[in-house]
Amino acid sequence: MTLALVGAMAPFAAAQAPASPVAAVTAPVTGVLAVEAQVREKPLLERPNRLGHFYGNTVRRRHYGTLNVNAKHSDRPLARYFYIP
């Protein structure tokens, strides 16, 4: 019975596997790098808050007087903070 299920699932598993493991990893990274390049071109106060950017995040929070600066810059502020495309 188990072999029959494994045999039936094999075509689905093969169809869902990425063409290349490297391509599956580099696509999201390339997107994040492109967005970060656009963000770096903006003045410090106009940038969204980002994970690990303590100085810039603190300057923006003090300037705007709010904890969630990304709500002004993104329709998905938490996703933007964690670099989720």
C-alpha positions as CSV (number, residue, x, y, z in Angstrom):
1,M,0.0,0.0,0.0
2,T,2.8,2.5,0.9
3,L,4.7,1.8,-2.3
4,A,1.6,2.5,-4.3
5,L,1.2,5.9,-2.7
6,V,4.8,6.7,-3.1
7,G,4.6,5.7,-6.8
8,A,1.5,7.8,-7.3
9,M,3.1,10.9,-5.7
10,A,6.4,10.7,-7.7
11,P,5.2,12.6,-10.7
12,F,3.9,15.4,-8.5
13,A,7.1,15.7,-6.6
14,A,9.1,15.8,-9.7
15,A,6.9,18.5,-11.2
16,Q,7.2,20.8,-8.1
17,A,11.0,20.5,-7.8
18,P,12.9,23.6,-8.9
19,A,15.0,23.4,-12.1
20,S,18.1,24.3,-10.1
21,P,18.6,24.6,-6.4
22,V,20.9,27.6,-7.0
23,A,18.2,29.3,-9.1
24,A,15.6,28.7,-6.4
25,V,17.8,30.5,-3.9
26,T,19.2,33.3,-6.0
27,A,15.9,34.6,-7.3
28,P,14.6,36.0,-4.0
29,V,18.0,37.3,-3.1
30,T,18.3,39.1,-6.4
31,G,14.9,40.8,-5.8
32,V,15.9,41.9,-2.3
33,L,19.2,43.3,-3.5
34,A,17.4,45.3,-6.3
35,V,14.9,46.8,-3.8
36,E,17.7,47.6,-1.3
37,A,19.6,49.5,-4.1
38,Q,16.4,51.6,-4.7
39,V,16.1,52.3,-0.9
40,R,19.7,53.4,-0.6
41,E,19.1,56.1,-3.2
42,K,16.5,57.7,-1.0
43,P,17.3,60.2,1.8
44,L,17.5,58.7,5.3
45,L,14.1,60.0,6.5
46,E,12.3,58.7,3.4
47,R,13.5,55.1,3.7
48,P,11.4,52.4,5.2
49,N,12.5,50.7,8.4
50,R,14.6,47.6,7.8
51,L,15.8,44.7,9.9
52,G,19.2,45.4,11.4
53,H,19.3,49.1,10.5
54,F,19.2,50.4,14.1
55,Y,20.5,53.9,13.5
56,G,18.3,54.7,10.5
57,N,15.3,53.1,12.1
58,T,15.8,55.1,15.3
59,V,16.2,58.4,13.4
60,R,13.0,57.8,11.4
61,R,11.0,56.8,14.5
62,R,12.1,59.9,16.4
63,H,11.4,62.1,13.4
64,Y,7.9,60.8,12.6
65,G,7.0,60.1,16.3
66,T,5.8,56.6,15.5
67,L,7.0,53.0,16.0
68,N,5.9,51.7,12.6
69,V,7.4,54.0,10.0
70,N,6.8,51.4,7.2
71,A,3.0,52.0,7.4
72,K,3.7,55.2,5.5
73,H,5.9,53.6,2.9
74,S,4.4,50.2,2.2
75,D,1.1,48.4,1.9
76,R,2.7,45.4,3.7
77,P,4.9,47.1,6.4
78,L,5.8,44.0,8.4
79,A,6.8,42.1,5.2
80,R,8.9,45.1,4.1
81,Y,10.7,45.1,7.4
82,F,11.7,41.4,7.1
83,Y,12.6,41.7,3.4
84,I,9.7,39.5,2.3
85,P,8.9,40.2,-1.4
